[in-house]
Amino acid sequence: MTTAPNLPGPVAAHRLVGLGATVTKIEPPTGDMLAAVIPSFHRELAEGQEIRTLDLKTPDGRRELDTLLADADLLLTSSRPRALAGLGLSWEEVHARYPRLCQVSIVGHSGEGGDRPGHDLTYQAEAGVLVPPQMPTLPVADLLGGERVVGEATALLFRAARTGTGSYREVALAQAVEDAAASVRHRLTAPGAVLGGALPTYGLYQASDGWVALAAIEPHFMARTGAELGVDPMDRDALASVFRTRTVAEWTALAAAHDLPLVAVRVA
């Protein structure tokens, strides 16, 4: 059972369906904002789920939710703690009514910051993974948070199967992206770092009609790249010059023939 709209909750529910779960999604009368903005994405993430429209602020809506929760194993939520409490869906209330039910609560910030407003952009901003003024290509906090929900849910369900008692876990989106940002803090993927542009054999290069991505990190891939391209693989200018001499299709064909980690860059 999920009442979580937007992106993290639907991503998690979609993955759980793929793992064999039966999922019922509760949407408010106004619908899920994702459906209004990107209907195709909403349909993709909701595939295989039963969607019910309930107004949880009305007695009838709440009674129907209670009926559904009585048969559920897991509840996913993504409201701030005070909003959950207002709906009678805080963990204390849920556990008192349904002792076998597990709950994973998706929040922006953990602990005392649970009611602090925010979204993926603000979580990434505070984690130090943005390069202004460029907007992020991926909603990393939302997607990673959704995957974390799946792990937490699986662990809770396993424990409940052994003990007969439901448990609670919280997934903080800000923490998810903060953990992922360790690669930036340790200068692995930050701009100018080893995998952020410093290594010539790990980068983006312009072909005659598009772009290719080269990811030759291991010594044998570096050596093979140099041999097949006929240049010093550590010479960035030489690589750039030779890549401009052929089309993307020609480079990807060469990569497939000679086992090189080189692919076309698909532009959104």
TORKOL-4160 file (C-alpha; in steps of 0.2 Angstrom, whole numbers, padded with zeros to 4 digits, m for minus):
268
<pt num="1" X="0000" Y="0000" Z="0000"/>
<pt num="2" X="0007" Y="0017" Z="m0005"/>
<pt num="3" X="0001" Y="0035" Z="m0002"/>
<pt num="4" X="0017" Y="0042" Z="m0009"/>
<pt num="5" X="0016" Y="0053" Z="m0024"/>
<pt num="6" X="0028" Y="0062" Z="m0035"/>
<pt num="7" X="0044" Y="0052" Z="m0038"/>
<pt num="8" X="0053" Y="0043" Z="m0024"/>
<pt num="9" X="0038" Y="0033" Z="m0019"/>
<pt num="10" X="0032" Y="0028" Z="m0036"/>
<pt num="11" X="0050" Y="0023" Z="m0041"/>
<pt num="12" X="0050" Y="0012" Z="m0026"/>
<pt num="13" X="0033" Y="0005" Z="m0029"/>
<pt num="14" X="0037" Y="0001" Z="m0047"/>
<pt num="15" X="0053" Y="m0008" Z="m0042"/>
<pt num="16" X="0043" Y="m0018" Z="m0029"/>
<pt num="17" X="0030" Y="m0023" Z="m0042"/>
<pt num="18" X="0045" Y="m0029" Z="m0052"/>
<pt num="19" X="0050" Y="m0040" Z="m0038"/>
<pt num="20" X="0033" Y="m0048" Z="m0037"/>
<pt num="21" X="0023" Y="m0037" Z="m0025"/>
<pt num="22" X="0005" Y="m0033" Z="m0026"/>
<pt num="23" X="0004" Y="m0014" Z="m0025"/>
<pt num="24" X="m0011" Y="m0003" Z="m0022"/>
<pt num="25" X="m0008" Y="0016" Z="m0024"/>
<pt num="26" X="m0019" Y="0029" Z="m0015"/>
<pt num="27" X="m0020" Y="0045" Z="m0024"/>
<pt num="28" X="m0030" Y="0061" Z="m0018"/>
<pt num="29" X="m0044" Y="0068" Z="m0028"/>
<pt num="30" X="m0032" Y="0081" Z="m0036"/>
<pt num="31" X="m0022" Y="0066" Z="m0043"/>
<pt num="32" X="m0003" Y="0064" Z="m0042"/>
<pt num="33" X="0007" Y="0079" Z="m0048"/>
<pt num="34" X="0018" Y="0068" Z="m0058"/>
<pt num="35" X="0003" Y="0063" Z="m0069"/>
<pt num="36" X="m0001" Y="0081" Z="m0072"/>
<pt num="37" X="0016" Y="0086" Z="m0077"/>
<pt num="38" X="0023" Y="0070" Z="m0086"/>
<pt num="39" X="0008" Y="0058" Z="m0089"/>
<pt num="40" X="0019" Y="0045" Z="m0098"/>
<pt num="41" X="0031" Y="0044" Z="m0084"/>
<pt num="42" X="0017" Y="0042" Z="m0071"/>
<pt num="43" X="0009" Y="0028" Z="m0082"/>
<pt num="44" X="0026" Y="0019" Z="m0083"/>
<pt num="45" X="0029" Y="0020" Z="m0064"/>
<pt num="46" X="0011" Y="0015" Z="m0060"/>
<pt num="47" X="0011" Y="0000" Z="m0072"/>
<pt num="48" X="0004" Y="m0016" Z="m0064"/>
<pt num="49" X="m0003" Y="m0006" Z="m0049"/>
<pt num="50" X="m0021" Y="m0004" Z="m0043"/>
<pt num="51" X="m0024" Y="0015" Z="m0041"/>
<pt num="52" X="m0038" Y="0021" Z="m0030"/>
<pt num="53" X="m0043" Y="0039" Z="m0027"/>
<pt num="54" X="m0047" Y="0043" Z="m0009"/>
<pt num="55" X="m0049" Y="0059" Z="0001"/>
<pt num="56" X="m0040" Y="0054" Z="0017"/>
<pt num="57" X="m0046" Y="0070" Z="0025"/>
<pt num="58" X="m0064" Y="0063" Z="0025"/>
<pt num="59" X="m0071" Y="0050" Z="0036"/>
<pt num="60" X="m0076" Y="0039" Z="0021"/>
<pt num="61" X="m0059" Y="0040" Z="0013"/>
<pt num="62" X="m0051" Y="0036" Z="0029"/>
<pt num="63" X="m0062" Y="0021" Z="0033"/>
<pt num="64" X="m0058" Y="0014" Z="0015"/>
<pt num="65" X="m0040" Y="0016" Z="0019"/>
<pt num="66" X="m0041" Y="0007" Z="0035"/>
<pt num="67" X="m0050" Y="m0007" Z="0027"/>
<pt num="68" X="m0035" Y="m0008" Z="0014"/>
<pt num="69" X="m0022" Y="m0007" Z="0028"/>
<pt num="70" X="m0030" Y="m0021" Z="0037"/>
<pt num="71" X="m0024" Y="m0033" Z="0023"/>
<pt num="72" X="m0008" Y="m0025" Z="0019"/>
<pt num="73" X="0010" Y="m0030" Z="0023"/>
<pt num="74" X="0018" Y="m0013" Z="0020"/>
<pt num="75" X="0014" Y="0005" Z="0019"/>
<pt num="76" X="0024" Y="0018" Z="0010"/>
<pt num="77" X="0022" Y="0036" Z="0014"/>
<pt num="78" X="0031" Y="0052" Z="0009"/>
<pt num="79" X="0022" Y="0066" Z="0019"/>
<pt num="80" X="0031" Y="0076" Z="0032"/>
<pt num="81" X="0029" Y="0070" Z="0050"/>
<pt num="82" X="0017" Y="0083" Z="0055"/>
<pt num="83" X="0006" Y="0080" Z="0040"/>
<pt num="84" X="0006" Y="0061" Z="0043"/>
<pt num="85" X="0001" Y="0064" Z="0061"/>
<pt num="86" X="m0013" Y="0075" Z="0055"/>
<pt num="87" X="m0019" Y="0060" Z="0044"/>
<pt num="88" X="m0017" Y="0048" Z="0059"/>
<pt num="89" X="m0003" Y="0039" Z="0049"/>
<pt num="90" X="0011" Y="0042" Z="0061"/>
<pt num="91" X="0021" Y="0026" Z="0065"/>
<pt num="92" X="0014" Y="0026" Z="0083"/>
<pt num="93" X="m0004" Y="0026" Z="0077"/>
<pt num="94" X="m0001" Y="0014" Z="0062"/>
<pt num="95" X="0008" Y="0001" Z="0073"/>
<pt num="96" X="m0006" Y="0002" Z="0087"/>
<pt num="97" X="m0019" Y="m0002" Z="0074"/>
<pt num="98" X="m0010" Y="m0014" Z="0063"/>
<pt num="99" X="0004" Y="m0022" Z="0073"/>
<pt num="100" X="0009" Y="m0033" Z="0059"/>
<pt num="101" X="0010" Y="m0019" Z="0046"/>
<pt num="102" X="0027" Y="m0012" Z="0041"/>
<pt num="103" X="0030" Y="0006" Z="0036"/>
<pt num="104" X="0043" Y="0015" Z="0026"/>
<pt num="105" X="0042" Y="0034" Z="0028"/>
<pt num="106" X="0050" Y="0044" Z="0014"/>
<pt num="107" X="0056" Y="0061" Z="0021"/>
<pt num="108" X="0067" Y="0075" Z="0015"/>
<pt num="109" X="0077" Y="0077" Z="0031"/>
<pt num="110" X="0079" Y="0065" Z="0046"/>
<pt num="111" X="0077" Y="0069" Z="0064"/>
<pt num="112" X="0072" Y="0086" Z="0070"/>
<pt num="113" X="0073" Y="0092" Z="0052"/>
<pt num="114" X="0059" Y="0080" Z="0046"/>
<pt num="115" X="0046" Y="0095" Z="0043"/>
<pt num="116" X="0059" Y="0105" Z="0034"/>
<pt num="117" X="0053" Y="0109" Z="0016"/>
<pt num="118" X="0063" Y="0103" Z="0001"/>
<pt num="119" X="0064" Y="0094" Z="m0015"/>
<pt num="120" X="0078" Y="0085" Z="m0025"/>
<pt num="121" X="0086" Y="0101" Z="m0031"/>
<pt num="122" X="0088" Y="0108" Z="m0013"/>
<pt num="123" X="0095" Y="0091" Z="m0007"/>
<pt num="124" X="0108" Y="0091" Z="m0021"/>
<pt num="125" X="0112" Y="0109" Z="m0018"/>
<pt num="126" X="0116" Y="0106" Z="0000"/>
<pt num="127" X="0126" Y="0090" Z="m0004"/>
<pt num="128" X="0138" Y="0099" Z="m0015"/>
<pt num="129" X="0134" Y="0090" Z="m0032"/>
<pt num="130" X="0128" Y="0104" Z="m0042"/>
<pt num="131" X="0138" Y="0115" Z="m0055"/>
<pt num="132" X="0128" Y="0131" Z="m0056"/>
<pt num="133" X="0120" Y="0137" Z="m0066"/>
<pt num="134" X="0117" Y="0120" Z="m0074"/>
<pt num="135" X="0102" Y="0111" Z="m0068"/>
<pt num="136" X="0104" Y="0093" Z="m0063"/>
<pt num="137" X="0101" Y="0080" Z="m0077"/>
<pt num="138" X="0095" Y="0067" Z="m0065"/>
<pt num="139" X="0084" Y="0069" Z="m0049"/>
<pt num="140" X="0098" Y="0059" Z="m0040"/>
<pt num="141" X="0090" Y="0061" Z="m0022"/>
<pt num="142" X="0073" Y="0055" Z="m0028"/>
<pt num="143" X="0079" Y="0040" Z="m0038"/>
<pt num="144" X="0092" Y="0035" Z="m0025"/>
<pt num="145" X="0080" Y="0037" Z="m0011"/>
<pt num="146" X="0067" Y="0026" Z="m0020"/>
<pt num="147" X="0080" Y="0012" Z="m0022"/>
<pt num="148" X="0084" Y="0014" Z="m0003"/>
<pt num="149" X="0065" Y="0012" Z="0000"/>
<pt num="150" X="0065" Y="m0005" Z="m0009"/>
<pt num="151" X="0080" Y="m0011" Z="0002"/>
<pt num="152" X="0072" Y="m0005" Z="0018"/>
<pt num="153" X="0055" Y="m0012" Z="0014"/>
<pt num="154" X="0063" Y="m0029" Z="0009"/>
<pt num="155" X="0072" Y="m0030" Z="0026"/>
<pt num="156" X="0056" Y="m0025" Z="0036"/>
<pt num="157" X="0046" Y="m0038" Z="0027"/>
<pt num="158" X="0059" Y="m0052" Z="0030"/>
<pt num="159" X="0059" Y="m0047" Z="0049"/>
<pt num="160" X="0040" Y="m0047" Z="0050"/>
<pt num="161" X="0039" Y="m0064" Z="0042"/>
<pt num="162" X="0051" Y="m0071" Z="0056"/>
<pt num="163" X="0044" Y="m0061" Z="0070"/>
<pt num="164" X="0026" Y="m0058" Z="0066"/>
<pt num="165" X="0028" Y="m0040" Z="0070"/>
<pt num="166" X="0029" Y="m0025" Z="0059"/>
<pt num="167" X="0043" Y="m0012" Z="0060"/>
<pt num="168" X="0047" Y="0006" Z="0054"/>
<pt num="169" X="0061" Y="0013" Z="0044"/>
<pt num="170" X="0064" Y="0031" Z="0038"/>
<pt num="171" X="0072" Y="0036" Z="0021"/>
<pt num="172" X="0079" Y="0053" Z="0021"/>
<pt num="173" X="0081" Y="0059" Z="0003"/>
<pt num="174" X="0094" Y="0072" Z="0009"/>
<pt num="175" X="0104" Y="0059" Z="0017"/>
<pt num="176" X="0104" Y="0048" Z="0002"/>
<pt num="177" X="0111" Y="0061" Z="m0010"/>
<pt num="178" X="0124" Y="0066" Z="0004"/>
<pt num="179" X="0130" Y="0048" Z="0005"/>
<pt num="180" X="0131" Y="0047" Z="m0014"/>
<pt num="181" X="0141" Y="0064" Z="m0014"/>
<pt num="182" X="0155" Y="0055" Z="m0005"/>
<pt num="183" X="0163" Y="0052" Z="m0022"/>
<pt num="184" X="0163" Y="0071" Z="m0024"/>
<pt num="185" X="0170" Y="0075" Z="m0007"/>
<pt num="186" X="0184" Y="0062" Z="m0009"/>
<pt num="187" X="0188" Y="0070" Z="m0026"/>
<pt num="188" X="0184" Y="0055" Z="m0037"/>
<pt num="189" X="0171" Y="0063" Z="m0048"/>
<pt num="190" X="0172" Y="0081" Z="m0044"/>
<pt num="191" X="0176" Y="0093" Z="m0059"/>
<pt num="192" X="0194" Y="0091" Z="m0063"/>
<pt num="193" X="0196" Y="0075" Z="m0052"/>
<pt num="194" X="0202" Y="0058" Z="m0058"/>
<pt num="195" X="0184" Y="0054" Z="m0065"/>
<pt num="196" X="0179" Y="0072" Z="m0067"/>
<pt num="197" X="0190" Y="0076" Z="m0082"/>
<pt num="198" X="0208" Y="0073" Z="m0076"/>
<pt num="199" X="0210" Y="0056" Z="m0084"/>
<pt num="200" X="0210" Y="0058" Z="m0104"/>
<pt num="201" X="0204" Y="0040" Z="m0106"/>
<pt num="202" X="0188" Y="0044" Z="m0096"/>
<pt num="203" X="0179" Y="0058" Z="m0104"/>
<pt num="204" X="0167" Y="0064" Z="m0118"/>
<pt num="205" X="0174" Y="0067" Z="m0135"/>
<pt num="206" X="0166" Y="0075" Z="m0151"/>
<pt num="207" X="0165" Y="0064" Z="m0166"/>
<pt num="208" X="0162" Y="0071" Z="m0184"/>
<pt num="209" X="0143" Y="0071" Z="m0181"/>
<pt num="210" X="0140" Y="0069" Z="m0162"/>
<pt num="211" X="0148" Y="0064" Z="m0146"/>
<pt num="212" X="0156" Y="0048" Z="m0139"/>
<pt num="213" X="0160" Y="0043" Z="m0121"/>
<pt num="214" X="0176" Y="0034" Z="m0118"/>
<pt num="215" X="0178" Y="0025" Z="m0101"/>
<pt num="216" X="0195" Y="0016" Z="m0102"/>
<pt num="217" X="0201" Y="0016" Z="m0084"/>
<pt num="218" X="0210" Y="m0001" Z="m0083"/>
<pt num="219" X="0228" Y="m0002" Z="m0090"/>
<pt num="220" X="0223" Y="m0015" Z="m0103"/>
<pt num="221" X="0209" Y="m0004" Z="m0110"/>
<pt num="222" X="0220" Y="0011" Z="m0110"/>
<pt num="223" X="0233" Y="0002" Z="m0120"/>
<pt num="224" X="0220" Y="m0006" Z="m0132"/>
<pt num="225" X="0212" Y="0011" Z="m0135"/>
<pt num="226" X="0229" Y="0019" Z="m0139"/>
<pt num="227" X="0233" Y="0004" Z="m0151"/>
<pt num="228" X="0217" Y="0005" Z="m0160"/>
<pt num="229" X="0216" Y="0024" Z="m0162"/>
<pt num="230" X="0235" Y="0025" Z="m0166"/>
<pt num="231" X="0238" Y="0039" Z="m0152"/>
<pt num="232" X="0245" Y="0040" Z="m0135"/>
<pt num="233" X="0230" Y="0037" Z="m0124"/>
<pt num="234" X="0236" Y="0049" Z="m0111"/>
<pt num="235" X="0237" Y="0063" Z="m0124"/>
<pt num="236" X="0220" Y="0072" Z="m0123"/>
<pt num="237" X="0223" Y="0083" Z="m0138"/>
<pt num="238" X="0228" Y="0068" Z="m0148"/>
<pt num="239" X="0212" Y="0059" Z="m0143"/>
<pt num="240" X="0201" Y="0074" Z="m0147"/>
<pt num="241" X="0209" Y="0076" Z="m0164"/>
<pt num="242" X="0207" Y="0058" Z="m0169"/>
<pt num="243" X="0189" Y="0056" Z="m0163"/>
<pt num="244" X="0184" Y="0071" Z="m0174"/>
<pt num="245" X="0189" Y="0061" Z="m0190"/>
<pt num="246" X="0175" Y="0048" Z="m0189"/>
<pt num="247" X="0156" Y="0047" Z="m0186"/>
<pt num="248" X="0149" Y="0041" Z="m0170"/>
<pt num="249" X="0143" Y="0025" Z="m0179"/>
<pt num="250" X="0160" Y="0022" Z="m0185"/>
<pt num="251" X="0168" Y="0023" Z="m0168"/>
<pt num="252" X="0155" Y="0012" Z="m0160"/>
<pt num="253" X="0157" Y="m0001" Z="m0173"/>
<pt num="254" X="0176" Y="0000" Z="m0170"/>
<pt num="255" X="0173" Y="m0002" Z="m0151"/>
<pt num="256" X="0162" Y="m0017" Z="m0153"/>
<pt num="257" X="0175" Y="m0025" Z="m0165"/>
<pt num="258" X="0189" Y="m0022" Z="m0153"/>
<pt num="259" X="0181" Y="m0023" Z="m0136"/>
<pt num="260" X="0183" Y="m0005" Z="m0131"/>
<pt num="261" X="0173" Y="0004" Z="m0118"/>
<pt num="262" X="0167" Y="0017" Z="m0130"/>
<pt num="263" X="0149" Y="0021" Z="m0134"/>
<pt num="264" X="0138" Y="0035" Z="m0142"/>
<pt num="265" X="0131" Y="0049" Z="m0131"/>
<pt num="266" X="0112" Y="0048" Z="m0132"/>
<pt num="267" X="0106" Y="0066" Z="m0131"/>
<pt num="268" X="0089" Y="0068" Z="m0122"/>
